[in-house]
Amino acid sequence: MYLFYKYKQGRKWVARLPHDGDLGAELEKFAREQGIKVGRVEVIGAVKEAVIGFYDQEKKEYLALKLARPLEILNCSGNLSLKDGDFKVHLHITLGDRDGRSFGGHLMPGTILFAGEAVIEELEGPELHRGYDPQTGLPLWEKEH
Ligand code: ZN
């Protein structure tokens, strides 16, 4: 295991997210306003359209898939930490269509809310920073520098 920190439960919020807001950006804005440096997030609701990513491990880049239609947020969960001195949310999302089919991936900018209900939990303990990891090409959590 590369990294292991212990946290205590901090503050908890239930939030109604704004219609027409960008899902990831709204959560980062909330984290910034409240000063949530480490935490976990859970969202259900619906989107007007979505952009989800799949990480190509060979090319070390995200392939984006745009879903330009209304979908249910069946599940969306992830975490909050810090990257480049700012608040960063990392979310994965599962979306469902009217026929019950589902799509999922790494949440990307351009996922526009119709309605969203979030539960946000702060974790109290060491700051958690993301930095470039050469093995994966991803901005992973790293030891405090
Ligand atoms: Zn991801």
Backbone and ligand atoms as CSV (ligand in chain L), in Angstrom:
chain,resi,resn,atom,element,x,y,z
A,1,MET,N,N,0.844,-1.189,0.000
A,1,MET,CA,C,0.000,0.000,0.000
A,1,MET,C,C,0.883,1.244,0.000
A,2,TYR,N,N,0.611,2.163,-0.899
A,2,TYR,CA,C,1.460,3.339,-1.048
A,2,TYR,C,C,1.132,4.441,-0.054
A,3,LEU,N,N,-0.125,4.465,0.380
A,3,LEU,CA,C,-0.572,5.613,1.149
A,3,LEU,C,C,-1.666,5.159,2.089
A,4,PHE,N,N,-1.523,5.529,3.339
A,4,PHE,CA,C,-2.528,5.113,4.310
A,4,PHE,C,C,-2.627,6.163,5.397
A,5,TYR,N,N,-3.715,6.900,5.390
A,5,TYR,CA,C,-3.950,7.910,6.416
A,5,TYR,C,C,-5.228,7.563,7.152
A,6,LYS,N,N,-5.273,8.002,8.393
A,6,LYS,CA,C,-6.461,7.750,9.202
A,6,LYS,C,C,-7.206,9.075,9.412
A,7,TYR,N,N,-8.535,9.019,9.256
A,7,TYR,CA,C,-9.354,10.221,9.387
A,7,TYR,C,C,-10.476,10.003,10.386
A,8,LYS,N,N,-10.952,11.134,10.905
A,8,LYS,CA,C,-12.144,11.112,11.747
A,8,LYS,C,C,-13.285,11.739,10.963
A,9,GLN,N,N,-14.509,11.363,11.302
A,9,GLN,CA,C,-15.666,11.971,10.672
A,9,GLN,C,C,-15.706,13.466,10.998
A,10,GLY,N,N,-15.883,14.282,9.967
A,10,GLY,CA,C,-16.012,15.716,10.185
A,10,GLY,C,C,-17.461,16.142,10.006
A,11,ARG,N,N,-17.638,17.312,9.391
A,11,ARG,CA,C,-18.990,17.839,9.151
A,11,ARG,C,C,-19.689,17.026,8.052
A,12,LYS,N,N,-21.008,17.091,8.056
A,12,LYS,CA,C,-21.781,16.413,7.002
A,12,LYS,C,C,-22.833,17.378,6.482
A,13,TRP,N,N,-23.079,17.317,5.186
A,13,TRP,CA,C,-24.081,18.174,4.562
A,13,TRP,C,C,-25.004,17.335,3.683
A,14,VAL,N,N,-26.223,17.848,3.567
A,14,VAL,CA,C,-27.135,17.387,2.531
A,14,VAL,C,C,-27.382,18.610,1.679
A,15,ALA,N,N,-27.201,18.497,0.362
A,15,ALA,CA,C,-27.308,19.676,-0.494
A,15,ALA,C,C,-28.166,19.405,-1.719
A,16,ARG,N,N,-29.025,20.354,-2.036
A,16,ARG,CA,C,-29.758,20.325,-3.297
A,16,ARG,C,C,-28.912,21.089,-4.302
A,17,LEU,N,N,-28.537,20.433,-5.380
A,17,LEU,CA,C,-27.650,21.046,-6.367
A,17,LEU,C,C,-28.473,21.815,-7.397
A,18,PRO,N,N,-27.909,22.894,-7.961
A,18,PRO,CA,C,-28.706,23.770,-8.842
A,18,PRO,C,C,-28.999,23.183,-10.230
A,19,HIS,N,N,-30.248,23.421,-10.663
A,19,HIS,CA,C,-30.686,23.111,-12.025
A,19,HIS,C,C,-29.755,23.846,-12.996
A,20,ASP,N,N,-29.311,23.157,-14.026
A,20,ASP,CA,C,-28.403,23.716,-15.044
A,20,ASP,C,C,-26.947,23.863,-14.565
A,21,GLY,N,N,-26.658,23.454,-13.339
A,21,GLY,CA,C,-25.276,23.513,-12.868
A,21,GLY,C,C,-24.468,22.356,-13.444
A,22,ASP,N,N,-23.155,22.554,-13.514
A,22,ASP,CA,C,-22.259,21.485,-13.939
A,22,ASP,C,C,-21.919,20.652,-12.687
A,23,LEU,N,N,-22.228,19.385,-12.724
A,23,LEU,CA,C,-22.159,18.545,-11.517
A,23,LEU,C,C,-20.819,18.619,-10.792
A,24,GLY,N,N,-19.731,18.368,-11.488
A,24,GLY,CA,C,-18.413,18.379,-10.844
A,24,GLY,C,C,-18.038,19.762,-10.337
A,25,ALA,N,N,-18.298,20.777,-11.156
A,25,ALA,CA,C,-17.930,22.156,-10.797
A,25,ALA,C,C,-18.718,22.637,-9.578
A,26,GLU,N,N,-19.995,22.268,-9.489
A,26,GLU,CA,C,-20.813,22.678,-8.340
A,26,GLU,C,C,-20.264,22.083,-7.042
A,27,LEU,N,N,-19.836,20.830,-7.099
A,27,LEU,CA,C,-19.311,20.194,-5.886
A,27,LEU,C,C,-17.963,20.792,-5.494
A,28,GLU,N,N,-17.148,21.126,-6.492
A,28,GLU,CA,C,-15.862,21.773,-6.182
A,28,GLU,C,C,-16.073,23.157,-5.588
A,29,LYS,N,N,-17.069,23.873,-6.104
A,29,LYS,CA,C,-17.402,25.198,-5.573
A,29,LYS,C,C,-17.836,25.080,-4.111
A,30,PHE,N,N,-18.646,24.086,-3.828
A,30,PHE,CA,C,-19.116,23.860,-2.457
A,30,PHE,C,C,-17.944,23.523,-1.536
A,31,ALA,N,N,-17.054,22.658,-2.001
A,31,ALA,CA,C,-15.884,22.274,-1.198
A,31,ALA,C,C,-15.007,23.489,-0.908
A,32,ARG,N,N,-14.844,24.335,-1.909
A,32,ARG,CA,C,-14.031,25.557,-1.782
A,32,ARG,C,C,-14.673,26.506,-0.760
A,33,GLU,N,N,-15.984,26.709,-0.890
A,33,GLU,CA,C,-16.706,27.613,0.023
A,33,GLU,C,C,-16.637,27.128,1.473
A,34,GLN,N,N,-16.764,25.816,1.651
A,34,GLN,CA,C,-16.813,25.258,3.014
A,34,GLN,C,C,-15.434,24.846,3.531
A,35,GLY,N,N,-14.445,24.839,2.644
A,35,GLY,CA,C,-13.100,24.434,3.056
A,35,GLY,C,C,-12.978,22.946,3.337
A,36,ILE,N,N,-13.623,22.133,2.519
A,36,ILE,CA,C,-13.576,20.671,2.708
A,36,ILE,C,C,-12.365,20.134,1.943
A,37,LYS,N,N,-11.287,19.827,2.674
A,37,LYS,CA,C,-10.041,19.411,2.022
A,37,LYS,C,C,-10.011,17.925,1.704
A,38,VAL,N,N,-10.662,17.132,2.537
A,38,VAL,CA,C,-10.769,15.688,2.288
A,38,VAL,C,C,-12.201,15.279,2.596
A,39,GLY,N,N,-12.790,14.472,1.737
A,39,GLY,CA,C,-14.164,14.063,1.998
A,39,GLY,C,C,-14.666,13.038,1.014
A,40,ARG,N,N,-15.900,12.637,1.228
A,40,ARG,CA,C,-16.557,11.741,0.282
A,40,ARG,C,C,-17.887,12.329,-0.136
A,41,VAL,N,N,-18.320,11.967,-1.335
A,41,VAL,CA,C,-19.501,12.570,-1.940
A,41,VAL,C,C,-20.364,11.473,-2.543
A,42,GLU,N,N,-21.665,11.691,-2.448
A,42,GLU,CA,C,-22.624,10.770,-3.052
A,42,GLU,C,C,-23.751,11.613,-3.638
A,43,VAL,N,N,-24.145,11.329,-4.878
A,43,VAL,CA,C,-25.190,12.129,-5.535
A,43,VAL,C,C,-26.168,11.209,-6.259
A,44,ILE,N,N,-27.457,11.511,-6.155
A,44,ILE,CA,C,-28.453,10.918,-7.042
A,44,ILE,C,C,-29.273,12.058,-7.629
A,45,GLY,N,N,-30.021,11.780,-8.704
A,45,GLY,CA,C,-30.814,12.818,-9.344
A,45,GLY,C,C,-30.927,12.542,-10.827
A,46,ALA,N,N,-30.828,13.600,-11.623
A,46,ALA,CA,C,-30.958,13.451,-13.071
A,46,ALA,C,C,-30.127,14.518,-13.768
A,47,VAL,N,N,-29.682,14.186,-14.978
A,47,VAL,CA,C,-28.916,15.156,-15.779
A,47,VAL,C,C,-29.633,15.415,-17.101
A,48,LYS,N,N,-29.367,16.606,-17.669
A,48,LYS,CA,C,-29.890,16.949,-18.991
A,48,LYS,C,C,-29.013,16.312,-20.067
A,49,GLU,N,N,-27.710,16.257,-19.785
A,49,GLU,CA,C,-26.737,15.613,-20.655
A,49,GLU,C,C,-25.499,15.324,-19.817
A,50,ALA,N,N,-24.659,14.444,-20.334
A,50,ALA,CA,C,-23.503,14.037,-19.531
A,50,ALA,C,C,-22.282,13.811,-20.410
A,51,VAL,N,N,-21.115,13.949,-19.795
A,51,VAL,CA,C,-19.861,13.561,-20.444
A,51,VAL,C,C,-19.135,12.636,-19.461
A,52,ILE,N,N,-18.879,11.414,-19.922
A,52,ILE,CA,C,-18.186,10.444,-19.065
A,52,ILE,C,C,-16.899,10.011,-19.755
A,53,GLY,N,N,-15.932,9.629,-18.949
A,53,GLY,CA,C,-14.625,9.287,-19.490
A,53,GLY,C,C,-14.221,7.854,-19.215
A,54,PHE,N,N,-13.407,7.332,-20.119
A,54,PHE,CA,C,-12.769,6.030,-19.940
A,54,PHE,C,C,-11.278,6.265,-20.121
A,55,TYR,N,N,-10.475,5.813,-19.176
A,55,TYR,CA,C,-9.037,6.072,-19.251
A,55,TYR,C,C,-8.350,4.988,-20.072
A,56,ASP,N,N,-7.765,5.395,-21.182
A,56,ASP,CA,C,-7.005,4.478,-22.035
A,56,ASP,C,C,-5.634,4.286,-21.379
A,57,GLN,N,N,-5.406,3.097,-20.834
A,57,GLN,CA,C,-4.189,2.845,-20.044
A,57,GLN,C,C,-2.933,2.793,-20.902
A,58,GLU,N,N,-3.086,2.474,-22.193
A,58,GLU,CA,C,-1.930,2.455,-23.103
A,58,GLU,C,C,-1.527,3.882,-23.468
A,59,LYS,N,N,-2.522,4.637,-23.932
A,59,LYS,CA,C,-2.256,6.018,-24.373
A,59,LYS,C,C,-2.140,6.996,-23.206
A,60,LYS,N,N,-2.577,6.553,-22.026
A,60,LYS,CA,C,-2.589,7.395,-20.838
A,60,LYS,C,C,-3.364,8.705,-21.062
A,61,GLU,N,N,-4.570,8.524,-21.580
A,61,GLU,CA,C,-5.447,9.690,-21.735
A,61,GLU,C,C,-6.908,9.264,-21.617
A,62,TYR,N,N,-7.742,10.233,-21.232
A,62,TYR,CA,C,-9.176,9.957,-21.128
A,62,TYR,C,C,-9.847,10.050,-22.484
A,63,LEU,N,N,-10.689,9.058,-22.773
A,63,LEU,CA,C,-11.546,9.116,-23.947
A,63,LEU,C,C,-12.895,9.595,-23.422
A,64,ALA,N,N,-13.406,10.667,-24.007
A,64,ALA,CA,C,-14.659,11.237,-23.513
A,64,ALA,C,C,-15.841,10.730,-24.348
A,65,LEU,N,N,-16.921,10.398,-23.659
A,65,LEU,CA,C,-18.154,9.981,-24.330
A,65,LEU,C,C,-19.243,10.961,-23.933
A,66,LYS,N,N,-19.808,11.654,-24.944
A,66,LYS,CA,C,-20.888,12.601,-24.653
A,66,LYS,C,C,-22.235,11.915,-24.830
A,67,LEU,N,N,-23.079,12.030,-23.821
A,67,LEU,CA,C,-24.433,11.481,-23.861
A,67,LEU,C,C,-25.370,12.690,-23.850
A,68,ALA,N,N,-25.812,13.095,-25.045
A,68,ALA,CA,C,-26.574,14.342,-25.178
A,68,ALA,C,C,-28.068,14.098,-25.029
A,69,ARG,N,N,-28.457,13.583,-23.864
A,69,ARG,CA,C,-29.880,13.328,-23.611
A,69,ARG,C,C,-30.122,13.214,-22.106
A,70,PRO,N,N,-31.393,13.374,-21.693
A,70,PRO,CA,C,-31.705,13.262,-20.263
A,70,PRO,C,C,-31.473,11.834,-19.755
A,71,LEU,N,N,-30.868,11.751,-18.581
A,71,LEU,CA,C,-30.580,10.460,-17.956
A,71,LEU,C,C,-30.748,10.589,-16.445
A,72,GLU,N,N,-31.071,9.469,-15.805
A,72,GLU,CA,C,-31.120,9.427,-14.345
A,72,GLU,C,C,-29.708,9.219,-13.795
A,73,ILE,N,N,-29.408,9.869,-12.685
A,73,ILE,CA,C,-28.164,9.544,-11.975
A,73,ILE,C,C,-28.508,8.384,-11.039
A,74,LEU,N,N,-28.120,7.178,-11.436
A,74,LEU,CA,C,-28.428,6.001,-10.617
A,74,LEU,C,C,-27.512,5.959,-9.401
A,75,ASN,N,N,-26.274,6.339,-9.646
A,75,ASN,CA,C,-25.313,6.452,-8.558
A,75,ASN,C,C,-24.180,7.347,-9.024
A,76,CYS,N,N,-23.677,8.127,-8.113
A,76,CYS,CA,C,-22.503,8.931,-8.408
A,76,CYS,C,C,-21.777,9.063,-7.080
A,77,SER,N,N,-20.566,8.560,-7.035
A,77,SER,CA,C,-19.836,8.654,-5.773
A,77,SER,C,C,-18.379,8.951,-6.045
A,78,GLY,N,N,-17.730,9.505,-5.036
A,78,GLY,CA,C,-16.336,9.856,-5.211
A,78,GLY,C,C,-15.771,10.536,-3.993
A,79,ASN,N,N,-14.711,11.299,-4.234
A,79,ASN,CA,C,-14.003,11.887,-3.093
A,79,ASN,C,C,-13.552,13.304,-3.385
A,80,LEU,N,N,-13.171,13.973,-2.320
A,80,LEU,CA,C,-12.641,15.340,-2.387
A,80,LEU,C,C,-11.224,15.333,-1.834
A,81,SER,N,N,-10.321,16.004,-2.519
A,81,SER,CA,C,-8.963,16.191,-2.018
A,81,SER,C,C,-8.419,17.460,-2.671
A,82,LEU,N,N,-7.107,17.646,-2.633
A,82,LEU,CA,C,-6.510,18.880,-3.165
A,82,LEU,C,C,-5.620,18.565,-4.364
A,83,LYS,N,N,-5.638,19.475,-5.344
A,83,LYS,CA,C,-4.752,19.331,-6.501
A,83,LYS,C,C,-4.318,20.721,-6.947
A,84,ASP,N,N,-3.024,20.922,-7.086
A,84,ASP,CA,C,-2.471,22.216,-7.495
A,84,ASP,C,C,-3.001,23.350,-6.613
A,85,GLY,N,N,-3.109,23.076,-5.325
A,85,GLY,CA,C,-3.546,24.097,-4.375
A,85,GLY,C,C,-5.022,24.422,-4.415
A,86,ASP,N,N,-5.806,23.630,-5.140
A,86,ASP,CA,C,-7.241,23.905,-5.213
A,86,ASP,C,C,-8.027,22.647,-4.825
A,87,PHE,N,N,-9.324,22.826,-4.612
A,87,PHE,CA,C,-10.194,21.737,-4.211
A,87,PHE,C,C,-10.578,20.919,-5.445
A,88,LYS,N,N,-10.420,19.600,-5.323
A,88,LYS,CA,C,-10.626,18.734,-6.492
A,88,LYS,C,C,-11.575,17.590,-6.144
A,89,VAL,N,N,-12.620,17.437,-6.963
A,89,VAL,CA,C,-13.542,16.321,-6.778
A,89,VAL,C,C,-13.211,15.241,-7.814
A,90,HIS,N,N,-13.280,13.990,-7.403
A,90,HIS,CA,C,-13.112,12.861,-8.334
A,90,HIS,C,C,-14.340,11.996,-8.177
A,91,LEU,N,N,-15.140,11.915,-9.243
A,91,LEU,CA,C,-16.426,11.218,-9.180
A,91,LEU,C,C,-16.555,10.196,-10.296
A,92,HIS,N,N,-17.199,9.098,-9.981
A,92,HIS,CA,C,-17.614,8.140,-11.004
A,92,HIS,C,C,-19.128,8.082,-10.977
A,93,ILE,N,N,-19.710,7.896,-12.179
A,93,ILE,CA,C,-21.165,8.022,-12.281
A,93,ILE,C,C,-21.761,6.870,-13.090
A,94,THR,N,N,-22.919,6.421,-12.642
A,94,THR,CA,C,-23.710,5.461,-13.409
A,94,THR,C,C,-25.016,6.154,-13.769
A,95,LEU,N,N,-25.349,6.153,-15.069
A,95,LEU,CA,C,-26.529,6.852,-15.574
A,95,LEU,C,C,-27.474,5.854,-16.232
A,96,GLY,N,N,-28.787,6.090,-16.073
A,96,GLY,CA,C,-29.761,5.178,-16.657
A,96,GLY,C,C,-30.670,5.890,-17.642
A,97,ASP,N,N,-31.039,5.206,-18.747
A,97,ASP,CA,C,-31.964,5.810,-19.717
A,97,ASP,C,C,-33.389,5.270,-19.521
A,98,ARG,N,N,-34.314,5.713,-20.390
A,98,ARG,CA,C,-35.731,5.380,-20.206
A,98,ARG,C,C,-36.023,3.891,-20.375
A,99,ASP,N,N,-35.109,3.175,-21.019
A,99,ASP,CA,C,-35.293,1.728,-21.179
A,99,ASP,C,C,-34.572,0.915,-20.108
A,100,GLY,N,N,-33.986,1.613,-19.156
A,100,GLY,CA,C,-33.312,0.914,-18.070
A,100,GLY,C,C,-31.884,0.528,-18.372
A,101,ARG,N,N,-31.397,0.975,-19.522
A,101,ARG,CA,C,-29.992,0.693,-19.833
A,101,ARG,C,C,-29.110,1.642,-19.045
A,102,SER,N,N,-27.911,1.204,-18.739
A,102,SER,CA,C,-27.041,2.098,-17.988
A,102,SER,C,C,-25.698,2.307,-18.664
A,103,PHE,N,N,-25.121,3.441,-18.341
A,103,PHE,CA,C,-23.832,3.879,-18.877
A,103,PHE,C,C,-23.032,4.390,-17.685
A,104,GLY,N,N,-21.746,4.257,-17.771
A,104,GLY,CA,C,-20.986,4.763,-16.639
A,104,GLY,C,C,-19.563,5.102,-16.989
A,105,GLY,N,N,-18.949,5.869,-16.102
A,105,GLY,CA,C,-17.553,6.230,-16.292
A,105,GLY,C,C,-17.114,7.297,-15.324
A,106,HIS,N,N,-15.948,7.834,-15.639
A,106,HIS,CA,C,-15.337,8.916,-14.859
A,106,HIS,C,C,-16.074,10.209,-15.219
A,107,LEU,N,N,-16.602,10.903,-14.222
A,107,LEU,CA,C,-17.362,12.125,-14.497
A,107,LEU,C,C,-16.465,13.222,-15.055
A,108,MET,N,N,-16.920,13.839,-16.146
A,108,MET,CA,C,-16.141,14.898,-16.780
A,108,MET,C,C,-16.953,16.192,-16.834
A,109,PRO,N,N,-16.269,17.333,-17.049
A,109,PRO,CA,C,-16.996,18.604,-17.200
A,109,PRO,C,C,-17.989,18.507,-18.364
A,110,GLY,N,N,-19.124,19.196,-18.232
A,110,GLY,CA,C,-20.149,19.138,-19.272
A,110,GLY,C,C,-21.320,18.260,-18.882
A,111,THR,N,N,-21.292,17.744,-17.663
A,111,THR,CA,C,-22.421,16.967,-17.139
A,111,THR,C,C,-23.344,17.954,-16.430
A,112,ILE,N,N,-24.494,18.211,-17.081
A,112,ILE,CA,C,-25.376,19.297,-16.653
A,112,ILE,C,C,-26.587,18.761,-15.891
A,113,LEU,N,N,-26.758,19.294,-14.697
A,113,LEU,CA,C,-27.816,18.810,-13.805
A,113,LEU,C,C,-29.219,19.232,-14.232
A,114,PHE,N,N,-30.146,18.303,-14.070
A,114,PHE,CA,C,-31.568,18.619,-14.095
A,114,PHE,C,C,-31.998,18.783,-12.634
A,115,ALA,N,N,-31.594,17.809,-11.823
A,115,ALA,CA,C,-31.814,17.873,-10.374
A,115,ALA,C,C,-30.759,17.013,-9.701
A,116,GLY,N,N,-30.319,17.443,-8.537
A,116,GLY,CA,C,-29.299,16.645,-7.858
A,116,GLY,C,C,-29.404,16.758,-6.352
A,117,GLU,N,N,-29.312,15.625,-5.689
A,117,GLU,CA,C,-29.315,15.572,-4.233
A,117,GLU,C,C,-28.007,14.949,-3.788
A,118,ALA,N,N,-27.242,15.714,-3.019
A,118,ALA,CA,C,-25.914,15.262,-2.625
A,118,ALA,C,C,-25.814,15.090,-1.122
A,119,VAL,N,N,-25.023,14.119,-0.721
A,119,VAL,CA,C,-24.599,13.979,0.670
A,119,VAL,C,C,-23.088,14.100,0.649
A,120,ILE,N,N,-22.580,15.044,1.430
A,120,ILE,CA,C,-21.141,15.325,1.434
A,120,ILE,C,C,-20.630,15.132,2.863
A,121,GLU,N,N,-19.585,14.343,2.982
A,121,GLU,CA,C,-19.013,14.073,4.306
A,121,GLU,C,C,-17.558,14.496,4.337
A,122,GLU,N,N,-17.246,15.303,5.320
A,122,GLU,CA,C,-15.867,15.740,5.498
A,122,GLU,C,C,-15.105,14.703,6.318
A,123,LEU,N,N,-13.840,14.493,5.952
A,123,LEU,CA,C,-12.961,13.626,6.735
A,123,LEU,C,C,-11.880,14.505,7.342
A,124,GLU,N,N,-11.729,14.414,8.655
A,124,GLU,CA,C,-10.762,15.263,9.359
A,124,GLU,C,C,-9.466,14.512,9.592
A,125,GLY,N,N,-8.379,15.131,9.116
A,125,GLY,CA,C,-7.074,14.495,9.257
A,125,GLY,C,C,-6.077,15.167,8.334
A,126,PRO,N,N,-5.059,14.440,7.893
A,126,PRO,CA,C,-4.026,15.036,7.040
A,126,PRO,C,C,-4.583,15.527,5.702
A,127,GLU,N,N,-3.955,16.569,5.174
A,127,GLU,CA,C,-4.319,17.028,3.825
A,127,GLU,C,C,-3.936,15.952,2.824
A,128,LEU,N,N,-4.706,15.851,1.770
A,128,LEU,CA,C,-4.480,14.832,0.762
A,128,LEU,C,C,-4.294,15.551,-0.577
A,129,HIS,N,N,-3.092,15.423,-1.138
A,129,HIS,CA,C,-2.765,16.138,-2.373
A,129,HIS,C,C,-2.609,15.172,-3.534
A,130,ARG,N,N,-3.048,15.616,-4.711
A,130,ARG,CA,C,-2.840,14.839,-5.937
A,130,ARG,C,C,-1.609,15.371,-6.661
A,131,GLY,N,N,-0.850,14.431,-7.227
A,131,GLY,CA,C,0.305,14.822,-8.026
A,131,GLY,C,C,0.471,13.833,-9.164
A,132,TYR,N,N,1.191,14.231,-10.172
A,132,TYR,CA,C,1.368,13.392,-11.361
A,132,TYR,C,C,2.082,12.087,-11.009
A,133,ASP,N,N,1.466,10.978,-11.392
A,133,ASP,CA,C,2.056,9.653,-11.179
A,133,ASP,C,C,2.541,9.118,-12.524
A,134,PRO,N,N,3.865,8.989,-12.720
A,134,PRO,CA,C,4.389,8.597,-14.032
A,134,PRO,C,C,3.983,7.185,-14.468
A,135,GLN,N,N,3.754,6.295,-13.502
A,135,GLN,CA,C,3.392,4.921,-13.844
A,135,GLN,C,C,2.037,4.839,-14.549
A,136,THR,N,N,1.091,5.650,-14.105
A,136,THR,CA,C,-0.262,5.595,-14.669
A,136,THR,C,C,-0.586,6.817,-15.530
A,137,GLY,N,N,0.161,7.894,-15.344
A,137,GLY,CA,C,-0.156,9.141,-16.042
A,137,GLY,C,C,-1.292,9.900,-15.383
A,138,LEU,N,N,-1.732,9.423,-14.220
A,138,LEU,CA,C,-2.886,10.020,-13.539
A,138,LEU,C,C,-2.446,10.911,-12.372
A,139,PRO,N,N,-3.281,11.878,-12.009
A,139,PRO,CA,C,-2.989,12.694,-10.822
A,139,PRO,C,C,-3.453,11.958,-9.565
A,140,LEU,N,N,-2.574,11.118,-9.030
A,140,LEU,CA,C,-2.958,10.271,-7.879
A,140,LEU,C,C,-2.554,10.929,-6.567
A,141,TRP,N,N,-3.087,10.390,-5.472
A,141,TRP,CA,C,-2.726,10.884,-4.140
A,141,TRP,C,C,-1.264,10.581,-3.882
A,142,GLU,N,N,-0.580,11.517,-3.257
A,142,GLU,CA,C,0.828,11.301,-2.936
A,142,GLU,C,C,1.130,11.726,-1.510
A,143,LYS,N,N,2.253,11.214,-1.026
A,143,LYS,CA,C,2.728,11.553,0.322
A,143,LYS,C,C,2.923,13.066,0.420
A,144,GLU,N,N,2.705,13.583,1.607
A,144,GLU,CA,C,2.915,15.021,1.813
A,144,GLU,C,C,4.347,15.411,1.495
A,145,HIS,N,N,4.479,16.530,0.801
A,145,HIS,CA,C,5.825,16.954,0.421
A,145,HIS,C,C,6.229,18.209,1.181
L,1,ZN,ZN,ZN,-11.918,8.463,-12.289
